[in-house]
Amino acid sequence: MQNNFPKSLFWHTRRTVERLGLSGVAGLCLLAFCAMFYAANEVPLRNEVQALQHEAVVLQARSRPTPEQVRQQPNRQLEAFYESFPAVKAAPDSLRLLNQTALEQGVTLEQGEYHLVRNGSDKLVRYEILLPVKADYLHLRKFISRLLADMPHATLDSVDFQRQKISDTMLDAQVKLTLFLVER
């Protein structure tokens, strides 16, 4: 009986293929391919998603601050805020960067006014700078943009500019900046 099994299996398979025709066989092959694709891709992905969801829950539970951390957090944030500013001792470095930026952008700086302003017990110190500048509009704009990008502790308070004649390309400008520094 075992000898006849392969022959009968072959005969039944051939008969089924003849009944189904070419389109039926193609449909069965496509169905088999879909089942294998689902088993090979969808099931492992579903398991991976479940594992990642579990990991996210664990990490979220671990990242919740303790009540002690919640009480200390505003103080730490304030300390980090003050640490982001340069020290008053670093003011010459900031002024050197200001002059270097002016040279790189083709802006002529004339003699400026510099005032260090302290407000009692405040940790932040303001270094107010008024710069007379000679440049065309494009270079002046590039200078200010570059300066503010390179010195995040600086603010642009005002820019006043004028031309002697409407046809002049060079501007006489007054740029008022404030550098915020911290007492350390």
C-alpha positions in Angstrom: 0.0 0.0 0.0 2.9 2.4 0.7 4.2 1.8 -2.8 0.9 3.0 -4.3 0.7 6.1 -2.1 3.1 8.3 -4.3 1.4 7.2 -7.4 -2.1 7.9 -6.1 -1.0 11.3 -4.7 0.4 12.2 -8.1 -2.7 11.0 -9.9 -5.1 13.0 -7.5 -2.9 16.1 -7.9 -2.8 15.8 -11.7 -6.6 15.3 -11.8 -7.2 18.3 -9.5 -4.9 20.5 -11.6 -6.8 19.5 -14.8 -10.1 20.3 -13.1 -8.9 23.8 -11.9 -7.2 24.8 -15.0 -4.4 27.3 -15.3 -6.2 30.2 -13.6 -7.2 28.0 -10.7 -3.7 26.7 -10.2 -2.4 30.3 -10.3 -5.0 31.3 -7.7 -4.0 28.5 -5.4 -0.3 29.4 -5.8 -1.2 33.1 -5.0 -3.1 32.0 -2.0 -0.2 29.8 -0.8 2.2 32.7 -1.4 0.0 35.1 0.7 -0.2 32.6 3.5 3.5 32.2 3.6 4.1 36.0 3.3 1.7 36.6 6.2 3.4 34.0 8.4 6.8 35.2 7.5 6.2 39.0 7.9 3.0 39.9 9.7 3.3 37.6 12.7 6.9 38.6 13.7 6.0 42.3 13.2 3.0 42.0 15.5 5.2 40.3 18.1 7.8 43.1 17.7 5.1 45.8 18.1 3.8 44.1 21.3 7.4 44.0 22.7 8.0 47.6 21.8 4.7 48.7 23.5 5.6 46.8 26.6 9.1 48.4 26.6 7.5 51.9 26.1 5.3 51.3 29.2 8.3 50.2 31.2 10.3 53.2 30.2 7.5 55.6 30.8 7.0 54.2 34.3 10.7 54.5 34.9 10.9 58.1 33.7 8.3 59.5 36.0 10.0 61.8 38.4 9.9 61.2 42.1 8.2 63.8 44.4 11.6 64.9 45.5 12.7 65.4 41.9 9.5 67.4 41.2 10.3 69.7 44.1 13.9 70.2 42.9 13.2 70.5 39.2 12.4 74.3 39.1 15.6 75.1 41.0 17.6 72.9 38.6 16.0 74.5 35.6 16.8 78.0 36.9 20.4 76.9 37.5 20.7 75.5 34.0 19.2 78.8 32.7 21.9 80.8 34.4 24.6 78.4 33.3 23.7 79.0 29.7 24.9 82.6 29.9 28.6 83.5 29.7 30.3 84.9 32.7 31.1 88.7 33.0 34.7 87.7 32.7 34.0 86.5 29.2 32.8 89.9 28.0 36.0 90.6 26.1 35.6 87.3 24.2 32.1 88.4 23.2 33.4 91.8 22.0 36.1 90.1 20.1 33.5 87.9 18.4 31.4 91.0 17.6 34.4 92.7 15.9 35.4 89.5 14.1 31.8 89.1 12.8 31.8 92.8 11.6 35.1 92.2 9.7 33.8 89.0 8.1 30.6 90.7 7.0 32.3 93.8 5.6 30.9 96.2 8.2 32.9 99.1 9.5 32.5 99.7 13.2 33.3 103.1 14.6 33.9 103.9 18.2 31.0 102.6 20.3 29.6 103.1 23.7 29.7 100.3 26.2 27.9 100.3 29.6 27.8 97.5 32.1 24.5 97.6 34.1 24.0 95.7 37.3 20.6 95.5 39.0 21.1 94.9 42.6 20.8 91.2 43.5 20.1 90.0 40.0 22.4 87.3 38.7 22.2 88.6 35.2 24.2 91.6 34.2 23.4 93.7 31.1 26.2 94.9 28.9 24.6 97.6 26.7 26.4 98.4 23.5 25.7 101.2 21.0 27.6 100.8 17.8 27.8 103.4 15.0 28.1 101.3 11.8 28.8 102.1 8.2 27.7 99.5 5.7 25.2 98.9 2.9 21.9 97.4 3.9 22.7 93.8 2.9 26.0 93.7 4.8 24.4 95.3 7.8 21.6 92.8 7.8 24.0 89.9 7.4 26.2 91.2 10.3 23.2 91.5 12.6 21.9 88.0 11.7 25.2 86.4 12.0 25.9 88.2 15.3 22.6 87.0 16.9 23.2 83.5 15.6 26.7 83.3 17.0 25.8 85.0 20.3 22.6 83.6 21.7 23.1 85.7 24.8 22.8 88.9 22.8 19.6 90.8 22.0 19.0 93.4 19.3 17.4 96.4 21.0 17.2 98.8 18.0 18.6 99.7 14.6 18.4 103.2 13.3 19.8 104.0 9.9 19.9 106.8 7.5 21.4 107.8 4.1 22.8 111.2 3.2 21.3 111.0 -0.3 18.7 108.6 -1.7 21.3 107.3 -4.2 23.8 106.4 -1.6 24.3 102.7 -1.0 26.2 103.1 2.3 24.1 103.6 5.4 25.0 105.3 8.6 23.5 103.1 11.3 23.2 103.0 15.0 22.9 99.4 16.3 22.0 99.0 19.9 22.7 95.6 21.4 22.5 94.1 24.9 24.7 91.2 26.0 23.3 89.3 29.0 26.1 87.9 31.2 26.0 86.2 34.6 27.9 87.0 37.8 29.9 83.9 38.8 
